[in-house]
């Protein structure tokens, strides 16, 4: 299962080298890159909200993670820019060229937020903008205490940050970066330092308080501050925010949905085509899709704020499984085709499911050869099971379809050996 937090070079290298880009995924990527280039080129009130939807395990997180890392010029593997590794997985020259053009003409700061793992501790009702604000503070190297972070920002704007770091080290005997999130140290030393550095603003050492009432800020001001922090820290005008599992996180909570709408609207208005937000969700926002069954009625309200849709299909999961795990050698393919010519009609007849509306997949020679030792119905069943389980668990602890298929292949079955070691002709039950 892909994690946004896993950014170690070796892990990334393994992930991207195994990434399978299907034709459908590549066409969706090409369309998205075209939209992004058009908006960044022309500026103004272009749409910037992208909603990436798909069944659990369809590759939403990997699609958005690798796109984001490809746009971030700081990320390299073996000294080679990540974008090159990503382009190696693509097939069409036009998509590769679009990727290069976008990254070179509009170098972007990329902030990735995984709402499944980075929600604010103890604050299950925290809106997306609040979680994003804390993430951006952390990303830019500021304290998690919002008042301390505001003081740090002032120091940087005034060109006095190094002076402050030296003064802190002289008092504490340690560097500021080691203690900026330590509430005890901050409370004891920072008021005095604030008074020494800005006596006109803080006439006494008691004037600066790190705790106290939260400052009330309008959503527009909060989003402007988030954009300013990212631009100040990165020195880049263009920004891409990638927020994983946003559909699951906001659910049916009216306040969170209202906040998500306001966030996307403000990013569009303030960013003028230069600030993008990409969210992933199991839910789709188009009413004519069978997946809307897992939507809350309220979620449709964000449809107008995320009008650019990327829908990853369950058929892609099937294709990825057979390309990654079930690919056949030429001789193996010939042998399976002969078997199907001989027994295909009987096999179809004996494995047909009665009154099963989801499982009447086309079952021809090519499908049999690609999926062997599994049947098409196995995949349909598995995807529906995973989708239902993901709804109730949020995907926590679930294995992806590809992992389930691998386990069935390599784990011993009762008193028999693993399926992968059985003679040709054997079927998974």
C-alpha positions as CSV (number, residue, x, y, z in Angstrom):
1,X,0.0,0.0,0.0
2,X,1.4,3.3,-1.1
3,X,2.2,5.8,1.7
4,X,2.8,9.6,1.0
5,X,5.2,9.6,4.0
6,X,7.5,6.9,2.5
7,X,10.0,9.1,0.7
8,X,13.3,7.2,1.3
9,X,15.2,6.9,-1.9
10,X,15.4,3.1,-1.9
11,X,11.7,2.8,-1.2
12,X,10.8,5.3,-3.9
13,X,13.1,3.5,-6.3
14,X,11.4,0.2,-5.7
15,X,7.9,1.8,-5.9
16,X,8.4,3.6,-9.2
17,X,10.3,0.8,-10.9
18,X,7.2,-1.5,-10.3
19,X,4.6,1.1,-11.2
20,X,2.3,0.0,-14.0
21,X,0.8,2.7,-16.1
22,X,-2.2,1.3,-18.0
23,X,-3.5,3.0,-21.2
24,X,-6.5,4.4,-19.4
25,X,-4.3,5.9,-16.6
26,X,-2.0,7.4,-19.2
27,X,-4.8,9.1,-21.1
28,X,-6.2,10.5,-17.8
29,X,-2.7,11.8,-16.9
30,X,-2.3,13.4,-20.4
31,X,-5.7,15.2,-20.0
32,X,-4.8,16.5,-16.5
33,X,-1.4,17.8,-17.7
34,X,-3.0,19.6,-20.6
35,X,-5.5,21.3,-18.2
36,X,-2.7,22.3,-15.9
37,X,-0.6,23.7,-18.6
38,X,-3.5,25.7,-20.1
39,X,-4.4,27.2,-16.7
40,X,-0.9,28.1,-15.7
41,X,-0.3,29.6,-19.1
42,X,-3.4,31.9,-19.1
43,X,-3.8,32.6,-15.4
44,X,-7.0,34.2,-14.2
45,X,-10.1,32.3,-13.1
46,X,-9.2,28.9,-14.5
47,X,-10.3,25.8,-12.7
48,X,-7.6,24.3,-10.4
49,X,-9.5,21.6,-8.4
50,X,-8.8,18.0,-9.3
51,X,-10.8,15.1,-7.9
52,X,-9.0,11.7,-8.4
53,X,-11.5,8.9,-7.7
54,X,-11.3,5.1,-7.8
55,X,-12.1,1.9,-5.9
56,X,-9.9,1.0,-3.0
57,X,-6.5,-0.1,-4.4
58,X,-7.1,1.3,-7.9
59,X,-3.9,3.4,-7.6
60,X,-5.1,6.8,-6.6
61,X,-2.4,7.4,-4.1
62,X,0.4,6.2,-6.4
63,X,-0.9,8.2,-9.3
64,X,-1.0,11.5,-7.3
65,X,2.2,10.7,-5.3
66,X,4.3,10.1,-8.4
67,X,2.8,13.1,-10.3
68,X,3.6,15.4,-7.4
69,X,7.1,14.1,-7.0
70,X,7.7,14.4,-10.7
71,X,6.7,18.1,-10.5
72,X,9.0,18.6,-7.5
73,X,12.6,19.3,-8.8
74,X,14.2,18.6,-5.4
75,X,13.4,14.8,-5.6
76,X,16.1,12.6,-7.2
77,X,16.8,8.9,-7.3
78,X,20.5,7.8,-7.8
79,X,21.2,11.4,-8.7
80,X,18.6,11.4,-11.5
81,X,15.5,13.6,-11.3
82,X,12.4,11.7,-10.2
83,X,10.5,13.0,-13.2
84,X,12.8,10.9,-15.5
85,X,12.0,7.7,-13.5
86,X,8.3,8.5,-13.8
87,X,8.6,9.1,-17.6
88,X,10.2,5.7,-18.0
89,X,6.9,4.2,-16.9
90,X,4.9,6.1,-19.5
91,X,4.4,4.8,-23.1
92,X,3.3,7.8,-25.2
93,X,5.9,10.4,-26.3
94,X,3.2,13.1,-26.1
95,X,2.6,12.5,-22.4
96,X,6.3,12.5,-21.7
97,X,6.7,15.8,-23.5
98,X,3.8,17.4,-21.7
99,X,5.3,16.3,-18.4
100,X,8.7,17.8,-19.3
101,X,7.1,21.1,-20.5
102,X,5.0,21.5,-17.4
103,X,7.9,20.8,-15.0
104,X,10.3,23.1,-16.8
105,X,8.0,26.1,-17.6
106,X,6.2,26.1,-14.2
107,X,8.5,24.8,-11.5
108,X,6.2,24.1,-8.6
109,X,6.5,23.8,-4.8
110,X,4.6,20.6,-3.9
111,X,3.0,19.9,-0.5
112,X,1.6,16.5,0.1
113,X,-0.9,15.8,2.9
114,X,-2.2,12.3,3.8
115,X,-5.4,12.9,5.8
116,X,-5.5,9.2,6.8
117,X,-2.3,9.5,8.9
118,X,-1.7,13.3,9.4
119,X,-4.9,14.5,11.0
120,X,-4.5,16.7,14.0
121,X,-4.1,14.6,17.1
122,X,-7.2,14.7,19.3
123,X,-9.1,16.8,16.8
124,X,-11.2,14.5,14.7
125,X,-13.4,17.4,13.7
126,X,-10.5,19.6,12.5
127,X,-11.3,21.0,9.0
128,X,-9.0,20.2,6.1
129,X,-7.6,23.8,6.0
130,X,-6.6,23.5,9.7
131,X,-4.7,20.2,9.0
132,X,-3.2,21.7,5.8
133,X,-2.1,24.8,7.8
134,X,-0.2,22.7,10.4
135,X,1.3,20.5,7.6
136,X,2.6,23.6,5.7
137,X,4.1,25.0,8.9
138,X,5.9,21.7,9.4
139,X,6.9,21.5,5.7
140,X,8.4,25.0,5.9
141,X,10.4,24.3,9.1
142,X,8.3,26.4,11.5
143,X,7.2,25.6,15.0
144,X,3.9,23.7,15.5
145,X,2.8,26.4,17.9
146,X,1.0,28.9,15.7
147,X,2.0,32.0,17.7
148,X,5.7,30.9,17.8
149,X,5.4,30.2,14.0
150,X,4.1,33.8,13.5
151,X,7.0,35.1,15.4
152,X,9.5,33.1,13.3
153,X,7.9,34.4,10.1
154,X,8.3,38.0,11.3
155,X,12.0,37.3,12.1
156,X,12.5,35.9,8.6
157,X,10.7,38.8,6.9
158,X,12.8,41.3,8.9
159,X,16.0,39.4,8.1
160,X,16.7,38.7,11.8
161,X,16.2,34.9,12.0
162,X,19.9,34.1,12.3
163,X,20.3,36.7,15.0
164,X,17.5,35.1,16.9
165,X,19.0,31.6,16.5
166,X,22.3,32.8,17.9
167,X,20.6,34.6,20.8
168,X,18.7,31.4,21.6
169,X,21.8,29.2,21.4
170,X,23.6,31.6,23.8
171,X,20.8,31.3,26.3
172,X,19.9,27.7,26.0
173,X,23.2,26.1,25.0
174,X,21.4,24.3,22.2
175,X,20.1,25.1,18.7
176,X,16.6,26.5,18.2
177,X,15.7,23.7,15.7
178,X,16.0,21.2,18.5
179,X,13.6,23.0,20.8
180,X,11.2,24.9,18.6
181,X,8.4,22.4,19.3
182,X,9.3,21.9,23.0
183,X,6.5,23.8,24.8
184,X,8.4,24.0,28.1
185,X,11.5,25.6,26.6
186,X,9.6,27.9,24.3
187,X,7.4,29.2,27.2
188,X,10.4,29.8,29.4
189,X,12.9,31.4,26.9
190,X,10.9,32.9,24.0
191,X,9.1,35.8,25.9
192,X,12.5,37.1,27.1
193,X,14.1,36.9,23.6
194,X,11.0,38.5,22.0
195,X,11.4,41.4,24.4
196,X,15.2,41.8,23.7
197,X,14.7,41.7,19.9
198,X,11.6,43.8,19.6
199,X,11.4,46.0,22.8
200,X,9.0,48.4,21.0
201,X,6.5,45.5,20.3
202,X,7.0,43.6,23.6
203,X,7.8,46.2,26.3
204,X,8.3,43.5,29.0
205,X,9.3,39.9,28.9
206,X,5.7,39.1,29.9
207,X,4.3,40.8,26.8
208,X,4.8,37.8,24.5
209,X,2.6,34.8,25.2
210,X,2.8,31.6,23.3
211,X,-0.5,30.3,24.7
212,X,-3.9,31.8,25.1
213,X,-6.9,32.2,22.9
214,X,-6.7,31.2,19.3
215,X,-6.5,34.1,16.9
216,X,-9.7,34.1,14.8
217,X,-8.9,34.2,11.1
218,X,-11.1,34.3,8.0
219,X,-10.8,31.3,5.6
220,X,-9.5,33.7,2.9
221,X,-6.8,35.1,5.2
222,X,-5.8,31.6,6.3
223,X,-5.4,30.4,2.7
224,X,-3.5,33.5,1.7
225,X,-1.1,32.8,4.7
226,X,-0.7,29.2,3.6
227,X,0.2,30.3,0.0
228,X,2.6,33.0,1.4
229,X,4.4,30.6,3.7
230,X,4.9,28.1,0.8
231,X,6.1,30.8,-1.6
232,X,8.4,32.4,1.0
233,X,10.0,29.1,1.9
234,X,10.3,27.6,-1.7
235,X,10.9,30.8,-3.7
236,X,8.4,29.4,-6.3
237,X,5.3,31.1,-7.6
238,X,3.5,27.8,-8.6
239,X,2.2,25.5,-5.9
240,X,0.5,22.1,-6.0
241,X,-1.3,20.8,-2.9
242,X,-2.0,17.0,-3.0
243,X,-4.5,15.8,-0.4
244,X,-5.0,12.0,0.0
245,X,-8.3,10.4,1.2
246,X,-10.1,13.8,1.3
247,X,-13.5,12.1,0.5
248,X,-13.1,9.7,3.3
249,X,-12.0,12.4,5.7
250,X,-14.8,14.9,5.1
251,X,-17.5,12.2,4.8
252,X,-20.9,13.6,5.5
253,X,-19.7,16.3,7.9
254,X,-21.3,19.6,6.8
255,X,-18.6,21.8,8.4
256,X,-15.8,19.9,6.8
257,X,-17.5,19.9,3.4
258,X,-18.1,23.7,3.6
259,X,-14.5,24.3,4.6
260,X,-13.3,22.1,1.7
261,X,-15.5,24.1,-0.7
262,X,-14.1,27.4,0.7
263,X,-10.5,26.2,0.5
264,X,-10.8,25.2,-3.2
265,X,-12.6,28.4,-4.1
266,X,-10.0,30.6,-2.4
267,X,-7.1,28.7,-4.0
268,X,-8.7,29.4,-7.4
269,X,-9.3,33.1,-6.6
270,X,-6.0,33.9,-4.9
271,X,-3.8,31.6,-7.0
272,X,-5.0,32.8,-10.4
273,X,-4.3,29.4,-12.0
274,X,-0.9,29.1,-10.3
275,X,-2.0,27.2,-7.2
276,X,-3.6,23.7,-7.7
277,X,-5.3,21.3,-5.3
278,X,-5.5,17.6,-6.1
279,X,-7.7,15.4,-3.8
280,X,-8.1,11.7,-3.9
281,X,-11.3,9.8,-2.8
282,X,-13.0,6.5,-3.2
283,X,-16.1,8.5,-4.0
284,X,-16.8,9.9,-7.4
285,X,-18.6,13.3,-7.8
286,X,-20.5,12.4,-11.0
287,X,-24.1,11.2,-10.3
288,X,-24.2,8.7,-13.2
289,X,-21.5,6.5,-11.7
290,X,-22.4,3.3,-9.7
291,X,-19.8,4.4,-7.1
292,X,-22.0,7.3,-6.0
293,X,-23.7,4.7,-3.7
294,X,-20.9,5.2,-1.2
295,X,-21.3,9.1,-1.3
296,X,-22.9,11.1,1.4
297,X,-25.6,13.4,-0.1
298,X,-23.6,16.4,1.1
299,X,-20.4,15.5,-0.8
300,X,-22.0,16.5,-4.1
301,X,-21.7,20.1,-2.9
302,X,-17.9,20.1,-3.6
303,X,-18.5,19.0,-7.3
304,X,-18.3,22.6,-8.7
305,X,-15.0,23.3,-6.8
306,X,-13.3,20.1,-8.1
307,X,-14.5,20.0,-11.7
308,X,-11.5,18.3,-13.2
309,X,-12.0,14.6,-12.6
310,X,-9.6,11.7,-13.0
311,X,-11.4,8.4,-12.6
312,X,-9.3,5.2,-12.1
313,X,-11.2,2.1,-13.1
314,X,-11.4,-1.3,-11.4
315,X,-10.4,-2.8,-14.8
316,X,-7.1,-1.1,-14.3
317,X,-6.6,-3.1,-11.1
318,X,-7.2,-6.3,-13.0
319,X,-4.7,-5.2,-15.8
320,X,-2.1,-4.2,-13.2
321,X,-2.5,-7.6,-11.4
322,X,-1.9,-9.6,-14.5
323,X,0.9,-7.5,-15.8
324,X,2.7,-7.5,-12.5
325,X,2.0,-11.0,-11.2
326,X,0.4,-13.2,-13.9
327,X,2.4,-12.4,-17.1
328,X,3.1,-15.6,-19.1
329,X,6.1,-16.7,-21.1
330,X,5.5,-17.3,-24.9
331,X,5.5,-21.1,-24.4
332,X,3.2,-20.8,-21.3
333,X,0.8,-18.7,-23.4
334,X,0.7,-21.2,-26.2
335,X,0.0,-24.1,-23.8
336,X,-2.8,-22.2,-22.1
337,X,-4.4,-21.2,-25.4
338,X,-4.3,-24.9,-26.5
339,X,-6.0,-25.8,-23.2
340,X,-8.7,-23.2,-23.8
341,X,-9.3,-24.4,-27.3
342,X,-9.8,-27.9,-26.0
343,X,-11.8,-27.2,-22.8
344,X,-12.9,-23.5,-23.0
345,X,-16.6,-24.1,-23.6
346,X,-16.9,-26.7,-20.8
347,X,-15.0,-24.3,-18.5
348,X,-17.3,-21.4,-19.2
349,X,-20.3,-23.6,-18.7
350,X,-19.1,-25.1,-15.4
351,X,-18.0,-21.9,-13.8
352,X,-20.9,-19.7,-14.9
353,X,-22.6,-17.9,-11.9
354,X,-26.4,-17.8,-11.9
355,X,-28.3,-14.6,-11.1
356,X,-25.0,-12.8,-10.3
357,X,-25.2,-9.3,-11.8
358,X,-21.6,-8.3,-11.2
359,X,-19.9,-11.4,-12.4
360,X,-20.9,-11.9,-16.0
361,X,-17.5,-10.7,-17.4
362,X,-16.5,-11.5,-20.9
363,X,-14.6,-14.8,-20.8
364,X,-12.7,-15.5,-23.9
365,X,-9.3,-17.0,-24.7
366,X,-7.3,-13.8,-24.1
367,X,-9.0,-13.2,-20.8
368,X,-8.4,-16.8,-19.7
369,X,-4.7,-16.6,-20.7
370,X,-4.1,-13.2,-19.0
371,X,-5.7,-14.1,-15.7
372,X,-4.9,-17.8,-15.4
373,X,-4.9,-19.5,-12.8
374,X,-7.8,-17.2,-11.8
375,X,-11.2,-16.7,-13.4
376,X,-12.6,-13.3,-14.3
377,X,-15.3,-13.7,-11.6
378,X,-12.6,-14.0,-9.0
379,X,-11.4,-10.5,-9.7
380,X,-14.9,-9.0,-9.7
381,X,-15.7,-10.7,-6.4
382,X,-12.4,-9.5,-4.9
383,X,-12.8,-5.9,-6.0
384,X,-16.4,-5.7,-4.6
385,X,-15.3,-7.3,-1.3
386,X,-12.3,-4.9,-1.0
387,X,-14.6,-1.9,-1.8
388,X,-17.2,-2.9,0.8
389,X,-14.5,-3.5,3.5
390,X,-12.7,-0.2,2.7
391,X,-16.0,1.6,3.2
392,X,-16.4,0.3,6.7
393,X,-12.7,0.4,7.7
394,X,-11.4,3.4,5.7
395,X,-8.9,0.9,4.2
396,X,-7.0,0.5,7.4
397,X,-5.4,-2.9,7.6
398,X,-6.7,-3.9,4.2
399,X,-4.5,-5.6,1.7
400,X,-4.7,-4.3,-1.9
401,X,-6.0,-6.6,-4.6
402,X,-2.5,-7.2,-5.9
403,X,-1.4,-8.4,-2.5
404,X,-4.3,-10.7,-2.1
405,X,-3.6,-12.3,-5.5
406,X,0.0,-12.7,-4.6
407,X,-0.9,-14.4,-1.3
408,X,-3.2,-16.8,-3.0
409,X,-0.4,-17.7,-5.4
410,X,2.4,-18.3,-2.9
411,X,0.8,-19.5,0.3
412,X,0.2,-23.2,0.8
413,X,-3.4,-24.3,0.3
414,X,-4.4,-26.7,3.1
415,X,-2.4,-29.9,2.5
416,X,-1.5,-28.9,-1.0
417,X,1.4,-26.7,-2.1
418,X,1.0,-23.1,-3.3
419,X,-1.1,-22.5,-6.4
420,X,2.0,-21.1,-8.2
421,X,3.7,-24.5,-7.9
422,X,0.8,-26.6,-9.3
423,X,0.9,-28.2,-12.8
424,X,-0.5,-26.2,-15.8
425,X,-4.3,-26.7,-15.9
426,X,-4.8,-26.2,-12.2
427,X,-7.3,-23.4,-11.3
428,X,-7.5,-21.3,-8.2
429,X,-10.8,-22.1,-6.4
